[in-house]
Every structure is written in C-alpha cells, then in structure tokens.
Amino acid sequence: MLARAFALVDKGCKACKRPLKLSVQASTLPGRRTRMPQRSCHLHRMPAQPENFPEEQHQPHNNSGGAPSSLACISEQNCAMQQSFAAMKTSGDVPVDSIRDTAEGTFDQRFATLKSIGEERVNEHELKLLLKKKSAPICYVWCDPSPWMHISQGIMKTISVNKMVKSGCKVKIVMADWFARVNREIGGNLNKMRTIGLYNIEMWKATGMALDEVELVWLSDEISQNADKYWPLVMDIARKNSVRRVRSRCCQNRDPYVMGELTAAEIFLPCLQCAVILFQKVDIWLLGMEQHEANLLARQYCKHVKRRNKPVAVLHNTLPNLLQYPAMENRRHPAWAIFMEDDKEDICFKIEKAFCPPKLAEGNPCFQYIKRIILPWFGKFEVVRKRENGGTKTFLSMEELTADYESGALHPADLKLALVKSLNKTLQPVRDHFGSNAEAKDLVKAVEEYYIAD
C-alpha cells in the first residue's frame, strides 16, 4: 500500500540501489499498488525518554464529515463487514505457525508467555498476582487504525495476540476509531477511520491472527454506550493534572514533521486515552509506546485516588529505525521501516539501505527484525551461502546468530540476503490476500482515495 509513496525521493537513490547486489526478484508489476503519499503520522516512532513517576521508578524501560460520495459503497458495506469479522476464521493461506511457541497452560508457562510480549516493560509482581487470581484474565489490545500498517502492528501484534489467546486470556482488540476526531489528516471523520480500521482487521486476517477467538471492540461504540462513566472520569483526570504535565506528555511522542501548533484537542488527548485505559473492566492492556505516557498518567491517577484495581500494562516491543542516523534523516525517507504491503522490490531496497555494521550486533536494526519478527514467526533463521563462504546454516537462537556475526563468520551481505528472503516469505500471504480478495481490494481503494483526495 505504500506503493509510490516516496515518488519525490531523489532519483539518485535508484542509481545506488544495490551496492550489495541483493539478488531478490523484483515485483513484475509495472507499478506498485498505490500512489498514496507518505504522511508524517507514522505508527513507529523513536520512543522519547518518559518521565518516571515515583511509583514507576523500580521498573526499567527499553529505549529501543462522511465518506466521499464515490466511496458510498464502502460505507454501506461496513456494517456487514464488521458483523462478518465477529465470526471470522483465520486465513488458511498462512504457511507458518505463528503461535508455535506459546504456553501450554501451567502458571509458569503462562507467565513466561505474557512476559515475553513486553519483556522488561512488564511489572512482574503485578502480573504474577493477577495470574494467580484469574485463570482467564480479560486482555484488551489497543489499536490506533492506520492506513500505513507497520510490520510491528501487523506481524508482531498477530504474534502477541495469538500468545494471549493460547495463554487462556479473553482477548478484545479495541479499535480506537473515536480518536479520529482528533486526527487532522482525515478531518475528524469517524466514517473514514472506521474504514481504515476495517482495512487493519483485514490485514490481521491475512496474517493468521486468531480472530475467531478475539472480540473486536470499536471505541466509539464503547464511549457512546458508557458515556455516563467515561466522561466524568475524563474530567476528573483532567482536573487532577496540570496543563504543563499533560502538555509535556502530549509533546513527547508528537512527530516533529507535523506542521502547525498543538491544537487544544491534542493537548487534551492524554486525558482521553488515560480514561479509556481505566473506565473498562480490564485485567491486562497490551499497549504500544504511543500509549506509554497515557498509561503512566493512569497509574499516577490510580495512586492519587487510591484505586487498587488498576490494569496491568504490557507494552509490546518496538522495532528500531532501519537507518544509521534516524535523528538526522527526514522521517519520510523510504528506507526507514518495513510496512505490511511492501513488495519484494521495496523490501530489497530497504534492507539494502539498512544499517548493518560488520561484527556488531548491538544496536544493529537488522538483528532486531530477526529477533522480533523472523525467529518468532518461523522458529529459525536460515542463511544460504556458497560452500566457500561457510555454506547454508540455520540459526535457532539469537545467541547463536550473534556469536557467528560478531566473530566475522557471518558477513552482513549474507545476513541481509537471508533477512530479505524471510521478510518476503512472511508478507507473501498478505500480498496474495489483498491481490485476490474483493473486500480487501475495496478497502485498499477506499483508503487510497481518502489520502489522495486530502
């Protein structure tokens, strides 16, 4: 879907496109799937250093209007499509077992599985107490609908949700469509955000998420049905926080390439998100780093009002920027991240440009993609080499891979070739699904028209 999103990138890029000669077959299509411009509302951001409240200091944190008339058919289909997702079965096209390494049911296994989703960004004590009290905790997964689905929100979220399901959790995905009213790029249009949310759900269907065991919740419906609980909580949170504190939290994750001053709605957003985390009956929240400040605000509020039954937050892992100097690069650089509808040529180009210094695994973004995506997805990472270069080798752990790479036995070019092959194999079912499924095609067309028109 990112297609020619970077059509304005220097033409010189193509001249130096394959210095490592990555021999990956490019897409045979004359063009890519869309000419949707890349905006600055990216999903994956470099997380800023959050302020730690006193109660959080013992926890380490990882820094790694209506639709257009031409799209009326999409609006008419939305209700039927949403109903169909409730009974949706996972796609049989996915050739991998994305829930292969989940827990079998014992306490230790369930704890280890849930902790693995967020690693060190989990309060172990709170999580253990919760699992001892409840064998089937209610887990809410936050999703901000996005027209540009980062691979972390597609593949990594599928892995995390399937782990939660296998651990016996009652999983609900909250599509935070209501916050479209704050979104500048679609003019606060809730119908458009619903369509984008449906596109995201269709993407999870293609990846093999256990949607038949997951409840999908639209936040706009939840707020409408529970307005008497939600809005008083929003106002109480706002009343107990200063403008300075809320503003600082709002600004921490704001994209520096978004033009214009902060709107009052954006300043108020942390209070709205904080209330979402607290007003529902939830045991565990799976959140992204974008909601980290709202989660800290929620914990501080619970301490202030002496609320004991606060939900346990699991912040899922993030992927680093692929570029060597992301702070110096324009956020619109085409090689900064992998997206769910990148074709073979896109992935080859992006991994070729990725920072991957010889004999250095720490801080190497390619290693994070292997650790967070490839190994959990396939259970292995296969490197195909000529016999004189060491021959084909299959790595089953990051420790083994790191040892070979840091010793010089594994060359960056060979690692990149293997990563390109694995990423393409991971995303091929998505390409197949959106190339053959009529509903998926309609959603892609609708989302493209929203952003091309705007």
C-alpha positions as CSV (number, residue, x, y, z in Angstrom):
1,M,0.0,0.0,0.0
2,L,3.0,2.3,0.3
3,A,3.5,1.9,-3.4
4,R,5.0,5.1,-4.8
5,A,4.7,6.9,-1.5
6,F,8.2,8.2,-2.0
7,A,8.0,9.3,-5.6
8,L,9.7,12.6,-4.7
9,V,12.8,10.9,-3.3
10,D,16.0,11.7,-5.1
11,K,16.3,9.9,-8.4
12,G,19.9,9.2,-7.5
13,C,18.7,6.6,-5.0
14,K,18.0,4.1,-7.8
15,A,21.5,4.6,-9.2
16,C,23.0,3.3,-5.9
17,K,20.1,1.0,-5.2
18,R,22.0,-2.3,-4.8
19,P,25.6,-1.9,-3.7
20,L,25.4,-5.3,-2.0
21,K,23.9,-6.9,-5.1
22,L,20.9,-8.3,-3.3
23,S,19.7,-10.9,-5.8
24,V,16.0,-10.7,-5.0
25,Q,13.4,-11.0,-7.7
26,A,11.6,-7.6,-8.0
27,S,7.9,-7.3,-8.5
28,T,6.8,-7.8,-12.1
29,L,4.1,-5.3,-11.8
30,P,4.6,-2.1,-13.8
31,G,3.8,-0.1,-10.7
32,R,3.2,-0.7,-7.1
33,R,-0.2,-0.9,-5.6
34,T,-0.8,2.7,-4.8
35,R,0.5,6.2,-5.2
36,M,-0.7,7.2,-1.7
37,P,1.7,9.9,-0.3
38,Q,3.6,9.1,2.8
39,R,2.4,11.4,5.6
40,S,4.0,12.0,8.9
41,C,1.5,10.1,11.1
42,H,3.8,7.1,11.2
43,L,3.0,4.3,13.6
44,H,6.5,3.5,14.6
45,R,8.3,6.3,16.3
46,M,11.5,6.5,18.2
47,P,10.2,6.5,21.8
48,A,11.2,9.5,23.8
49,Q,12.5,9.1,27.4
50,P,9.4,9.1,29.5
51,E,9.2,10.8,32.8
52,N,9.1,8.2,35.6
53,F,6.6,8.8,38.3
54,P,7.7,7.8,41.8
55,E,5.7,4.5,41.7
56,E,7.3,3.6,38.4
57,Q,11.0,4.1,39.2
58,H,11.6,0.5,40.0
59,Q,10.6,-0.6,36.5
60,P,13.2,-0.4,33.8
61,H,12.1,0.8,30.3
62,N,13.6,-0.1,27.0
63,N,14.5,2.8,24.7
64,S,15.0,0.9,21.7
65,G,-17.5,14.5,7.8
66,G,-18.8,11.5,5.9
67,A,-17.1,9.5,3.3
68,P,-16.9,10.9,-0.3
69,S,-19.8,10.1,-2.5
70,S,-17.6,7.9,-4.7
71,L,-17.0,5.7,-1.7
72,A,-20.6,5.3,-0.6
73,C,-20.4,1.6,-1.3
74,I,-17.7,1.2,1.3
75,S,-19.9,2.9,3.9
76,E,-22.8,0.6,3.0
77,Q,-20.6,-2.5,3.3
78,N,-19.1,-1.5,6.7
79,C,-21.8,-2.9,8.9
80,A,-22.0,-6.2,7.1
81,M,-18.2,-6.5,7.2
82,Q,-18.0,-5.7,10.9
83,Q,-20.5,-8.4,11.6
84,S,-18.7,-10.9,9.5
85,F,-15.4,-10.2,11.4
86,A,-17.1,-11.4,14.6
87,A,-17.3,-14.9,13.2
88,M,-14.1,-14.7,11.1
89,K,-11.8,-17.7,10.8
90,T,-8.1,-17.2,10.4
91,S,-6.7,-17.5,6.9
92,G,-5.7,-20.9,5.8
93,D,-3.2,-19.3,3.4
94,V,-0.6,-18.5,6.1
95,P,2.2,-21.1,5.7
96,V,3.6,-20.6,9.2
97,D,2.6,-21.5,12.7
98,S,2.6,-18.1,14.3
99,I,1.5,-19.5,17.7
100,R,4.0,-22.3,17.8
101,D,5.9,-21.1,20.9
102,T,3.0,-20.3,23.2
103,A,2.3,-21.6,26.7
104,E,0.7,-25.0,27.4
105,G,-1.3,-23.8,30.5
106,T,0.8,-24.0,33.7
107,F,1.3,-20.9,35.7
108,D,5.0,-20.6,34.9
109,Q,4.3,-21.1,31.2
110,R,1.5,-18.6,31.1
111,F,3.6,-16.0,33.0
112,A,6.6,-16.5,30.7
113,T,4.5,-16.2,27.6
114,L,2.8,-13.0,28.6
115,K,6.0,-11.5,29.9
116,S,7.8,-12.3,26.6
117,I,5.4,-9.9,24.8
118,G,6.8,-6.9,26.6
119,E,10.0,-8.4,28.2
120,E,11.4,-5.9,30.7
121,R,8.5,-3.4,30.2
122,V,6.2,-5.5,32.5
123,N,5.6,-5.2,36.2
124,E,6.3,-8.9,37.1
125,H,4.9,-8.7,40.6
126,E,1.5,-7.3,39.4
127,L,1.4,-9.8,36.5
128,K,2.0,-12.8,38.8
129,L,-0.6,-11.7,41.3
130,L,-3.1,-11.3,38.5
131,L,-2.5,-14.7,37.0
132,K,-2.8,-16.3,40.5
133,K,-6.2,-14.7,41.0
134,K,-7.5,-15.3,37.4
135,S,-7.0,-18.2,35.1
136,A,-8.6,-16.3,32.2
137,P,-7.8,-12.6,32.6
138,I,-9.5,-10.1,30.3
139,C,-6.9,-8.6,27.9
140,Y,-7.5,-5.6,25.9
141,V,-5.3,-4.8,22.9
142,W,-5.1,-1.2,21.8
143,C,-5.0,-0.4,18.1
144,D,-4.9,3.0,16.5
145,P,-6.3,2.4,13.0
146,S,-3.7,3.4,10.4
147,P,-3.5,3.4,6.6
148,W,0.2,2.6,6.8
149,M,0.5,-0.6,8.8
150,H,4.0,-1.0,10.1
151,I,5.1,-4.7,10.3
152,S,5.2,-4.4,14.1
153,Q,1.5,-3.6,14.1
154,G,0.8,-6.4,11.6
155,I,3.1,-9.4,12.3
156,M,4.2,-8.6,15.9
157,K,0.7,-7.8,17.0
158,T,-0.5,-11.1,15.5
159,I,2.2,-13.0,17.4
160,S,1.3,-11.2,20.7
161,V,-2.5,-11.7,20.3
162,N,-2.1,-15.4,19.5
163,K,0.1,-15.8,22.5
164,M,-2.5,-14.2,24.7
165,V,-5.2,-16.5,23.3
166,K,-3.1,-19.6,23.8
167,S,-2.4,-18.5,27.4
168,G,-6.1,-18.7,28.1
169,C,-6.8,-14.9,28.1
170,K,-10.1,-13.4,26.9
171,V,-8.7,-11.1,24.3
172,K,-10.5,-8.0,23.0
173,I,-9.0,-5.7,20.4
174,V,-10.0,-2.1,20.9
175,M,-10.1,-0.2,17.6
176,A,-9.5,3.4,18.8
177,D,-11.6,4.9,16.0
178,W,-13.1,7.6,18.2
179,F,-9.7,9.4,18.2
180,A,-10.2,10.1,14.6
181,R,-12.0,13.2,15.9
182,V,-8.5,14.5,16.9
183,N,-6.8,13.4,13.7
184,R,-6.1,16.3,11.4
185,E,-5.4,14.3,8.3
186,I,-8.9,12.9,7.9
187,G,-10.7,15.9,9.3
188,G,-12.1,14.1,12.3
189,N,-14.2,11.9,10.1
190,L,-15.3,8.9,12.0
191,N,-16.6,7.0,9.0
192,K,-13.2,7.3,7.3
193,M,-11.5,6.0,10.4
194,R,-13.9,3.0,10.5
195,T,-12.9,2.1,7.0
196,I,-9.2,2.3,7.9
197,G,-9.9,0.1,10.9
198,L,-11.6,-2.5,8.7
199,Y,-8.5,-2.4,6.5
200,N,-6.3,-3.2,9.5
201,I,-8.6,-6.1,10.5
202,E,-8.4,-7.5,7.0
203,M,-4.6,-7.3,7.3
204,W,-4.7,-9.4,10.5
205,K,-7.0,-11.9,8.8
206,A,-4.3,-12.3,6.1
207,T,-1.5,-12.8,8.8
208,G,-3.3,-15.6,10.6
209,M,-4.4,-13.8,13.8
210,A,-6.8,-15.9,15.8
211,L,-9.7,-13.6,15.1
212,D,-12.3,-16.3,15.7
213,E,-11.2,-16.3,19.4
214,V,-10.9,-12.5,19.7
215,E,-13.7,-9.9,20.3
216,L,-13.4,-6.7,18.2
217,V,-14.5,-3.6,20.0
218,W,-15.0,-0.2,18.4
219,L,-14.1,2.5,20.9
220,S,-16.7,4.9,19.5
221,D,-19.4,2.4,20.4
222,E,-18.0,1.8,23.8
223,I,-17.8,5.5,24.6
224,S,-21.4,6.1,23.3
225,Q,-22.8,3.3,25.4
226,N,-20.9,4.2,28.5
227,A,-20.9,8.0,28.3
228,D,-22.1,8.3,31.9
229,K,-18.9,6.6,33.1
230,Y,-16.4,7.7,30.5
231,W,-16.8,11.5,30.5
232,P,-16.9,12.0,34.3
233,L,-13.7,10.0,34.5
234,V,-12.1,12.2,31.7
235,M,-13.0,15.3,33.6
236,D,-11.7,14.0,36.9
237,I,-8.4,13.0,35.3
238,A,-8.1,16.4,33.7
239,R,-9.0,18.2,37.0
240,K,-6.2,16.3,38.9
241,N,-3.5,17.2,36.3
242,S,-1.9,20.5,35.3
243,V,-1.8,21.8,31.8
244,R,2.0,21.7,31.9
245,R,2.1,18.0,32.8
246,V,-0.5,17.0,30.2
247,R,1.1,19.2,27.5
248,S,4.6,17.6,28.2
249,R,3.1,14.1,27.8
250,C,1.3,15.1,24.6
251,C,4.5,16.6,23.1
252,Q,6.8,13.7,23.8
253,N,5.5,11.4,21.0
254,R,4.5,14.1,18.6
255,D,6.0,13.8,15.2
256,P,8.4,16.7,14.6
257,Y,7.3,16.9,10.9
258,V,3.7,17.6,11.8
259,M,3.2,21.2,10.9
260,G,1.4,23.8,12.9
261,E,0.8,24.4,16.6
262,L,-0.7,21.9,19.0
263,T,-4.5,22.0,19.0
264,A,-6.4,22.0,22.2
265,A,-7.7,18.6,21.2
266,E,-4.1,17.2,21.0
267,I,-3.3,18.6,24.4
268,F,-6.4,17.0,25.9
269,L,-5.6,13.7,24.2
270,P,-3.6,12.1,27.1
271,C,-6.6,12.6,29.4
272,L,-8.9,10.9,26.9
273,Q,-6.5,8.0,26.4
274,C,-6.0,7.6,30.2
275,A,-9.7,7.4,30.7
276,V,-10.0,4.6,28.1
277,I,-7.4,2.6,30.0
278,L,-9.3,2.9,33.2
279,F,-13.0,3.0,32.5
280,Q,-13.4,-0.5,31.2
281,K,-13.2,-3.8,33.2
282,V,-9.8,-4.9,32.0
283,D,-7.1,-7.0,33.7
284,I,-4.3,-6.6,31.1
285,W,-3.7,-3.9,28.5
286,L,-1.4,-4.6,25.6
287,L,-0.2,-1.1,24.6
288,G,2.2,0.4,22.2
289,M,4.8,3.0,23.1
290,E,2.4,5.7,21.8
291,Q,0.2,5.0,24.8
292,H,3.0,4.8,27.3
293,E,2.5,8.3,28.6
294,A,-1.2,7.8,29.0
295,N,-0.5,4.6,30.9
296,L,1.8,6.4,33.3
297,L,-0.8,9.1,33.7
298,A,-3.3,6.4,34.5
299,R,-1.1,4.8,37.2
300,Q,-0.5,8.2,38.8
301,Y,-4.2,8.9,38.8
302,C,-4.9,5.5,40.5
303,K,-2.3,6.3,43.2
304,H,-3.8,9.7,43.7
305,V,-7.4,8.4,44.1
306,K,-6.2,5.3,45.9
307,R,-7.7,3.0,43.3
308,R,-6.3,-0.5,43.8
309,N,-7.7,-2.4,40.8
310,K,-5.6,-0.8,38.1
311,P,-5.0,-2.9,35.0
312,V,-1.6,-4.4,34.3
313,A,0.1,-2.8,31.3
314,V,2.2,-4.8,28.8
315,L,4.0,-2.6,26.4
316,H,4.8,-4.6,23.3
317,N,8.3,-4.5,21.8
318,T,9.2,-1.9,19.2
319,L,11.4,-2.1,16.1
320,P,14.2,0.5,15.6
321,N,14.6,2.7,12.6
322,L,16.5,0.9,9.9
323,L,18.7,3.9,9.1
324,Q,22.0,4.6,10.7
325,Y,21.2,8.2,11.7
326,P,17.4,8.3,12.1
327,A,17.5,11.6,14.0
328,M,19.3,13.2,11.0
329,E,17.1,11.7,8.3
330,N,13.8,13.1,7.1
331,R,11.0,10.9,8.6
332,R,9.8,10.4,5.1
333,H,12.9,8.5,4.0
334,P,11.7,5.4,2.1
335,A,14.1,3.0,3.9
336,W,13.2,3.8,7.5
337,A,10.9,0.8,8.1
338,I,9.1,-2.2,6.6
339,F,5.3,-1.9,6.0
340,M,2.8,-4.7,5.5
341,E,2.2,-4.1,1.8
342,D,5.8,-3.6,0.8
343,D,6.5,-5.6,-2.3
344,K,9.7,-7.6,-3.0
345,E,11.5,-4.6,-4.6
346,D,10.6,-2.4,-1.6
347,I,12.0,-4.8,0.9
348,C,15.1,-5.4,-1.1
349,F,15.8,-1.7,-1.3
350,K,15.1,-1.0,2.4
351,I,17.2,-3.8,3.8
352,E,20.0,-2.9,1.4
353,K,20.0,0.6,2.9
354,A,19.7,-0.6,6.5
355,F,22.4,0.0,9.0
356,C,24.3,-3.3,9.5
357,P,27.9,-2.8,10.5
358,P,30.2,-5.9,10.4
359,K,30.8,-7.8,13.6
360,L,28.4,-5.5,15.6
361,A,25.1,-7.0,16.7
362,E,24.3,-4.4,19.4
363,G,22.3,-1.5,18.0
364,N,22.0,-3.3,14.7
365,P,18.4,-2.9,13.5
366,C,18.6,-5.9,11.2
367,F,19.2,-8.1,14.3
368,Q,16.0,-6.6,15.9
369,Y,13.9,-7.5,12.9
370,I,15.3,-11.1,13.1
371,K,14.7,-11.3,16.8
372,R,11.2,-9.7,16.8
373,I,9.8,-10.9,13.5
374,I,11.7,-13.8,11.9
375,L,12.6,-16.1,14.8
376,P,9.1,-15.9,16.5
377,W,7.4,-16.4,13.1
378,F,9.4,-19.3,11.7
379,G,11.3,-20.6,14.7
380,K,14.5,-20.3,12.7
381,F,16.6,-18.0,10.6
382,E,18.2,-19.7,7.5
383,V,21.2,-18.2,5.8
384,V,22.0,-19.6,2.4
385,R,25.7,-19.2,1.4
386,K,28.2,-20.7,-1.1
387,R,30.3,-23.5,0.3
388,E,33.4,-21.4,0.3
389,N,31.6,-18.8,2.4
390,G,30.6,-21.3,5.1
391,G,27.7,-23.0,3.4
392,T,24.0,-22.9,4.4
393,K,23.3,-22.6,8.1
394,T,20.1,-22.5,10.1
395,F,20.1,-20.4,13.3
396,L,17.7,-21.4,16.1
397,S,18.5,-18.7,18.6
398,M,19.8,-15.1,18.7
399,E,22.7,-16.2,20.8
400,E,24.0,-18.5,18.1
401,L,23.4,-15.9,15.4
402,T,25.1,-13.1,17.4
403,A,28.2,-15.3,18.1
404,D,28.7,-16.1,14.4
405,Y,28.2,-12.5,13.3
406,E,30.4,-10.9,15.9
407,S,33.2,-13.4,15.1
408,G,33.1,-12.5,11.4
409,A,31.9,-15.9,10.3
410,L,28.7,-14.4,9.1
411,H,29.0,-11.4,6.6
412,P,26.5,-8.5,6.6
413,A,25.7,-9.2,2.9
414,D,24.7,-12.8,3.6
415,L,22.7,-11.8,6.6
416,K,20.8,-9.1,4.6
417,L,20.1,-11.5,1.8
418,A,18.6,-14.0,4.3
419,L,16.6,-11.3,6.0
420,V,15.1,-10.1,2.7
421,K,14.1,-13.7,1.8
422,S,12.5,-14.3,5.2
423,L,10.6,-11.0,5.2
424,N,9.2,-11.7,1.8
425,K,8.1,-15.1,2.8
426,T,6.4,-13.6,5.9
427,L,4.5,-11.0,3.9
428,Q,3.6,-13.1,0.8
429,P,0.3,-14.3,2.2
430,V,-0.7,-10.6,2.7
431,R,0.1,-9.8,-0.9
432,D,-1.9,-12.8,-2.0
433,H,-4.9,-11.9,0.1
434,F,-5.0,-8.3,-1.0
435,G,-4.5,-9.3,-4.6
436,S,-7.3,-11.8,-4.7
437,N,-9.9,-10.9,-2.1
438,A,-12.6,-8.4,-3.4
439,E,-13.4,-6.9,0.0
440,A,-9.7,-6.3,0.8
441,K,-9.3,-4.6,-2.6
442,D,-12.3,-2.3,-1.9
443,L,-10.8,-1.3,1.4
444,V,-7.4,-0.5,-0.1
445,K,-9.1,1.6,-2.8
446,A,-11.1,3.5,-0.2
447,V,-8.1,4.3,2.0
448,E,-6.1,5.4,-1.0
449,E,-8.8,7.8,-2.1
450,Y,-9.1,9.3,1.3
451,Y,-5.4,10.3,1.3
452,I,-5.0,11.1,-2.3
453,A,-8.1,13.4,-2.2
454,D,-6.9,15.0,1.0
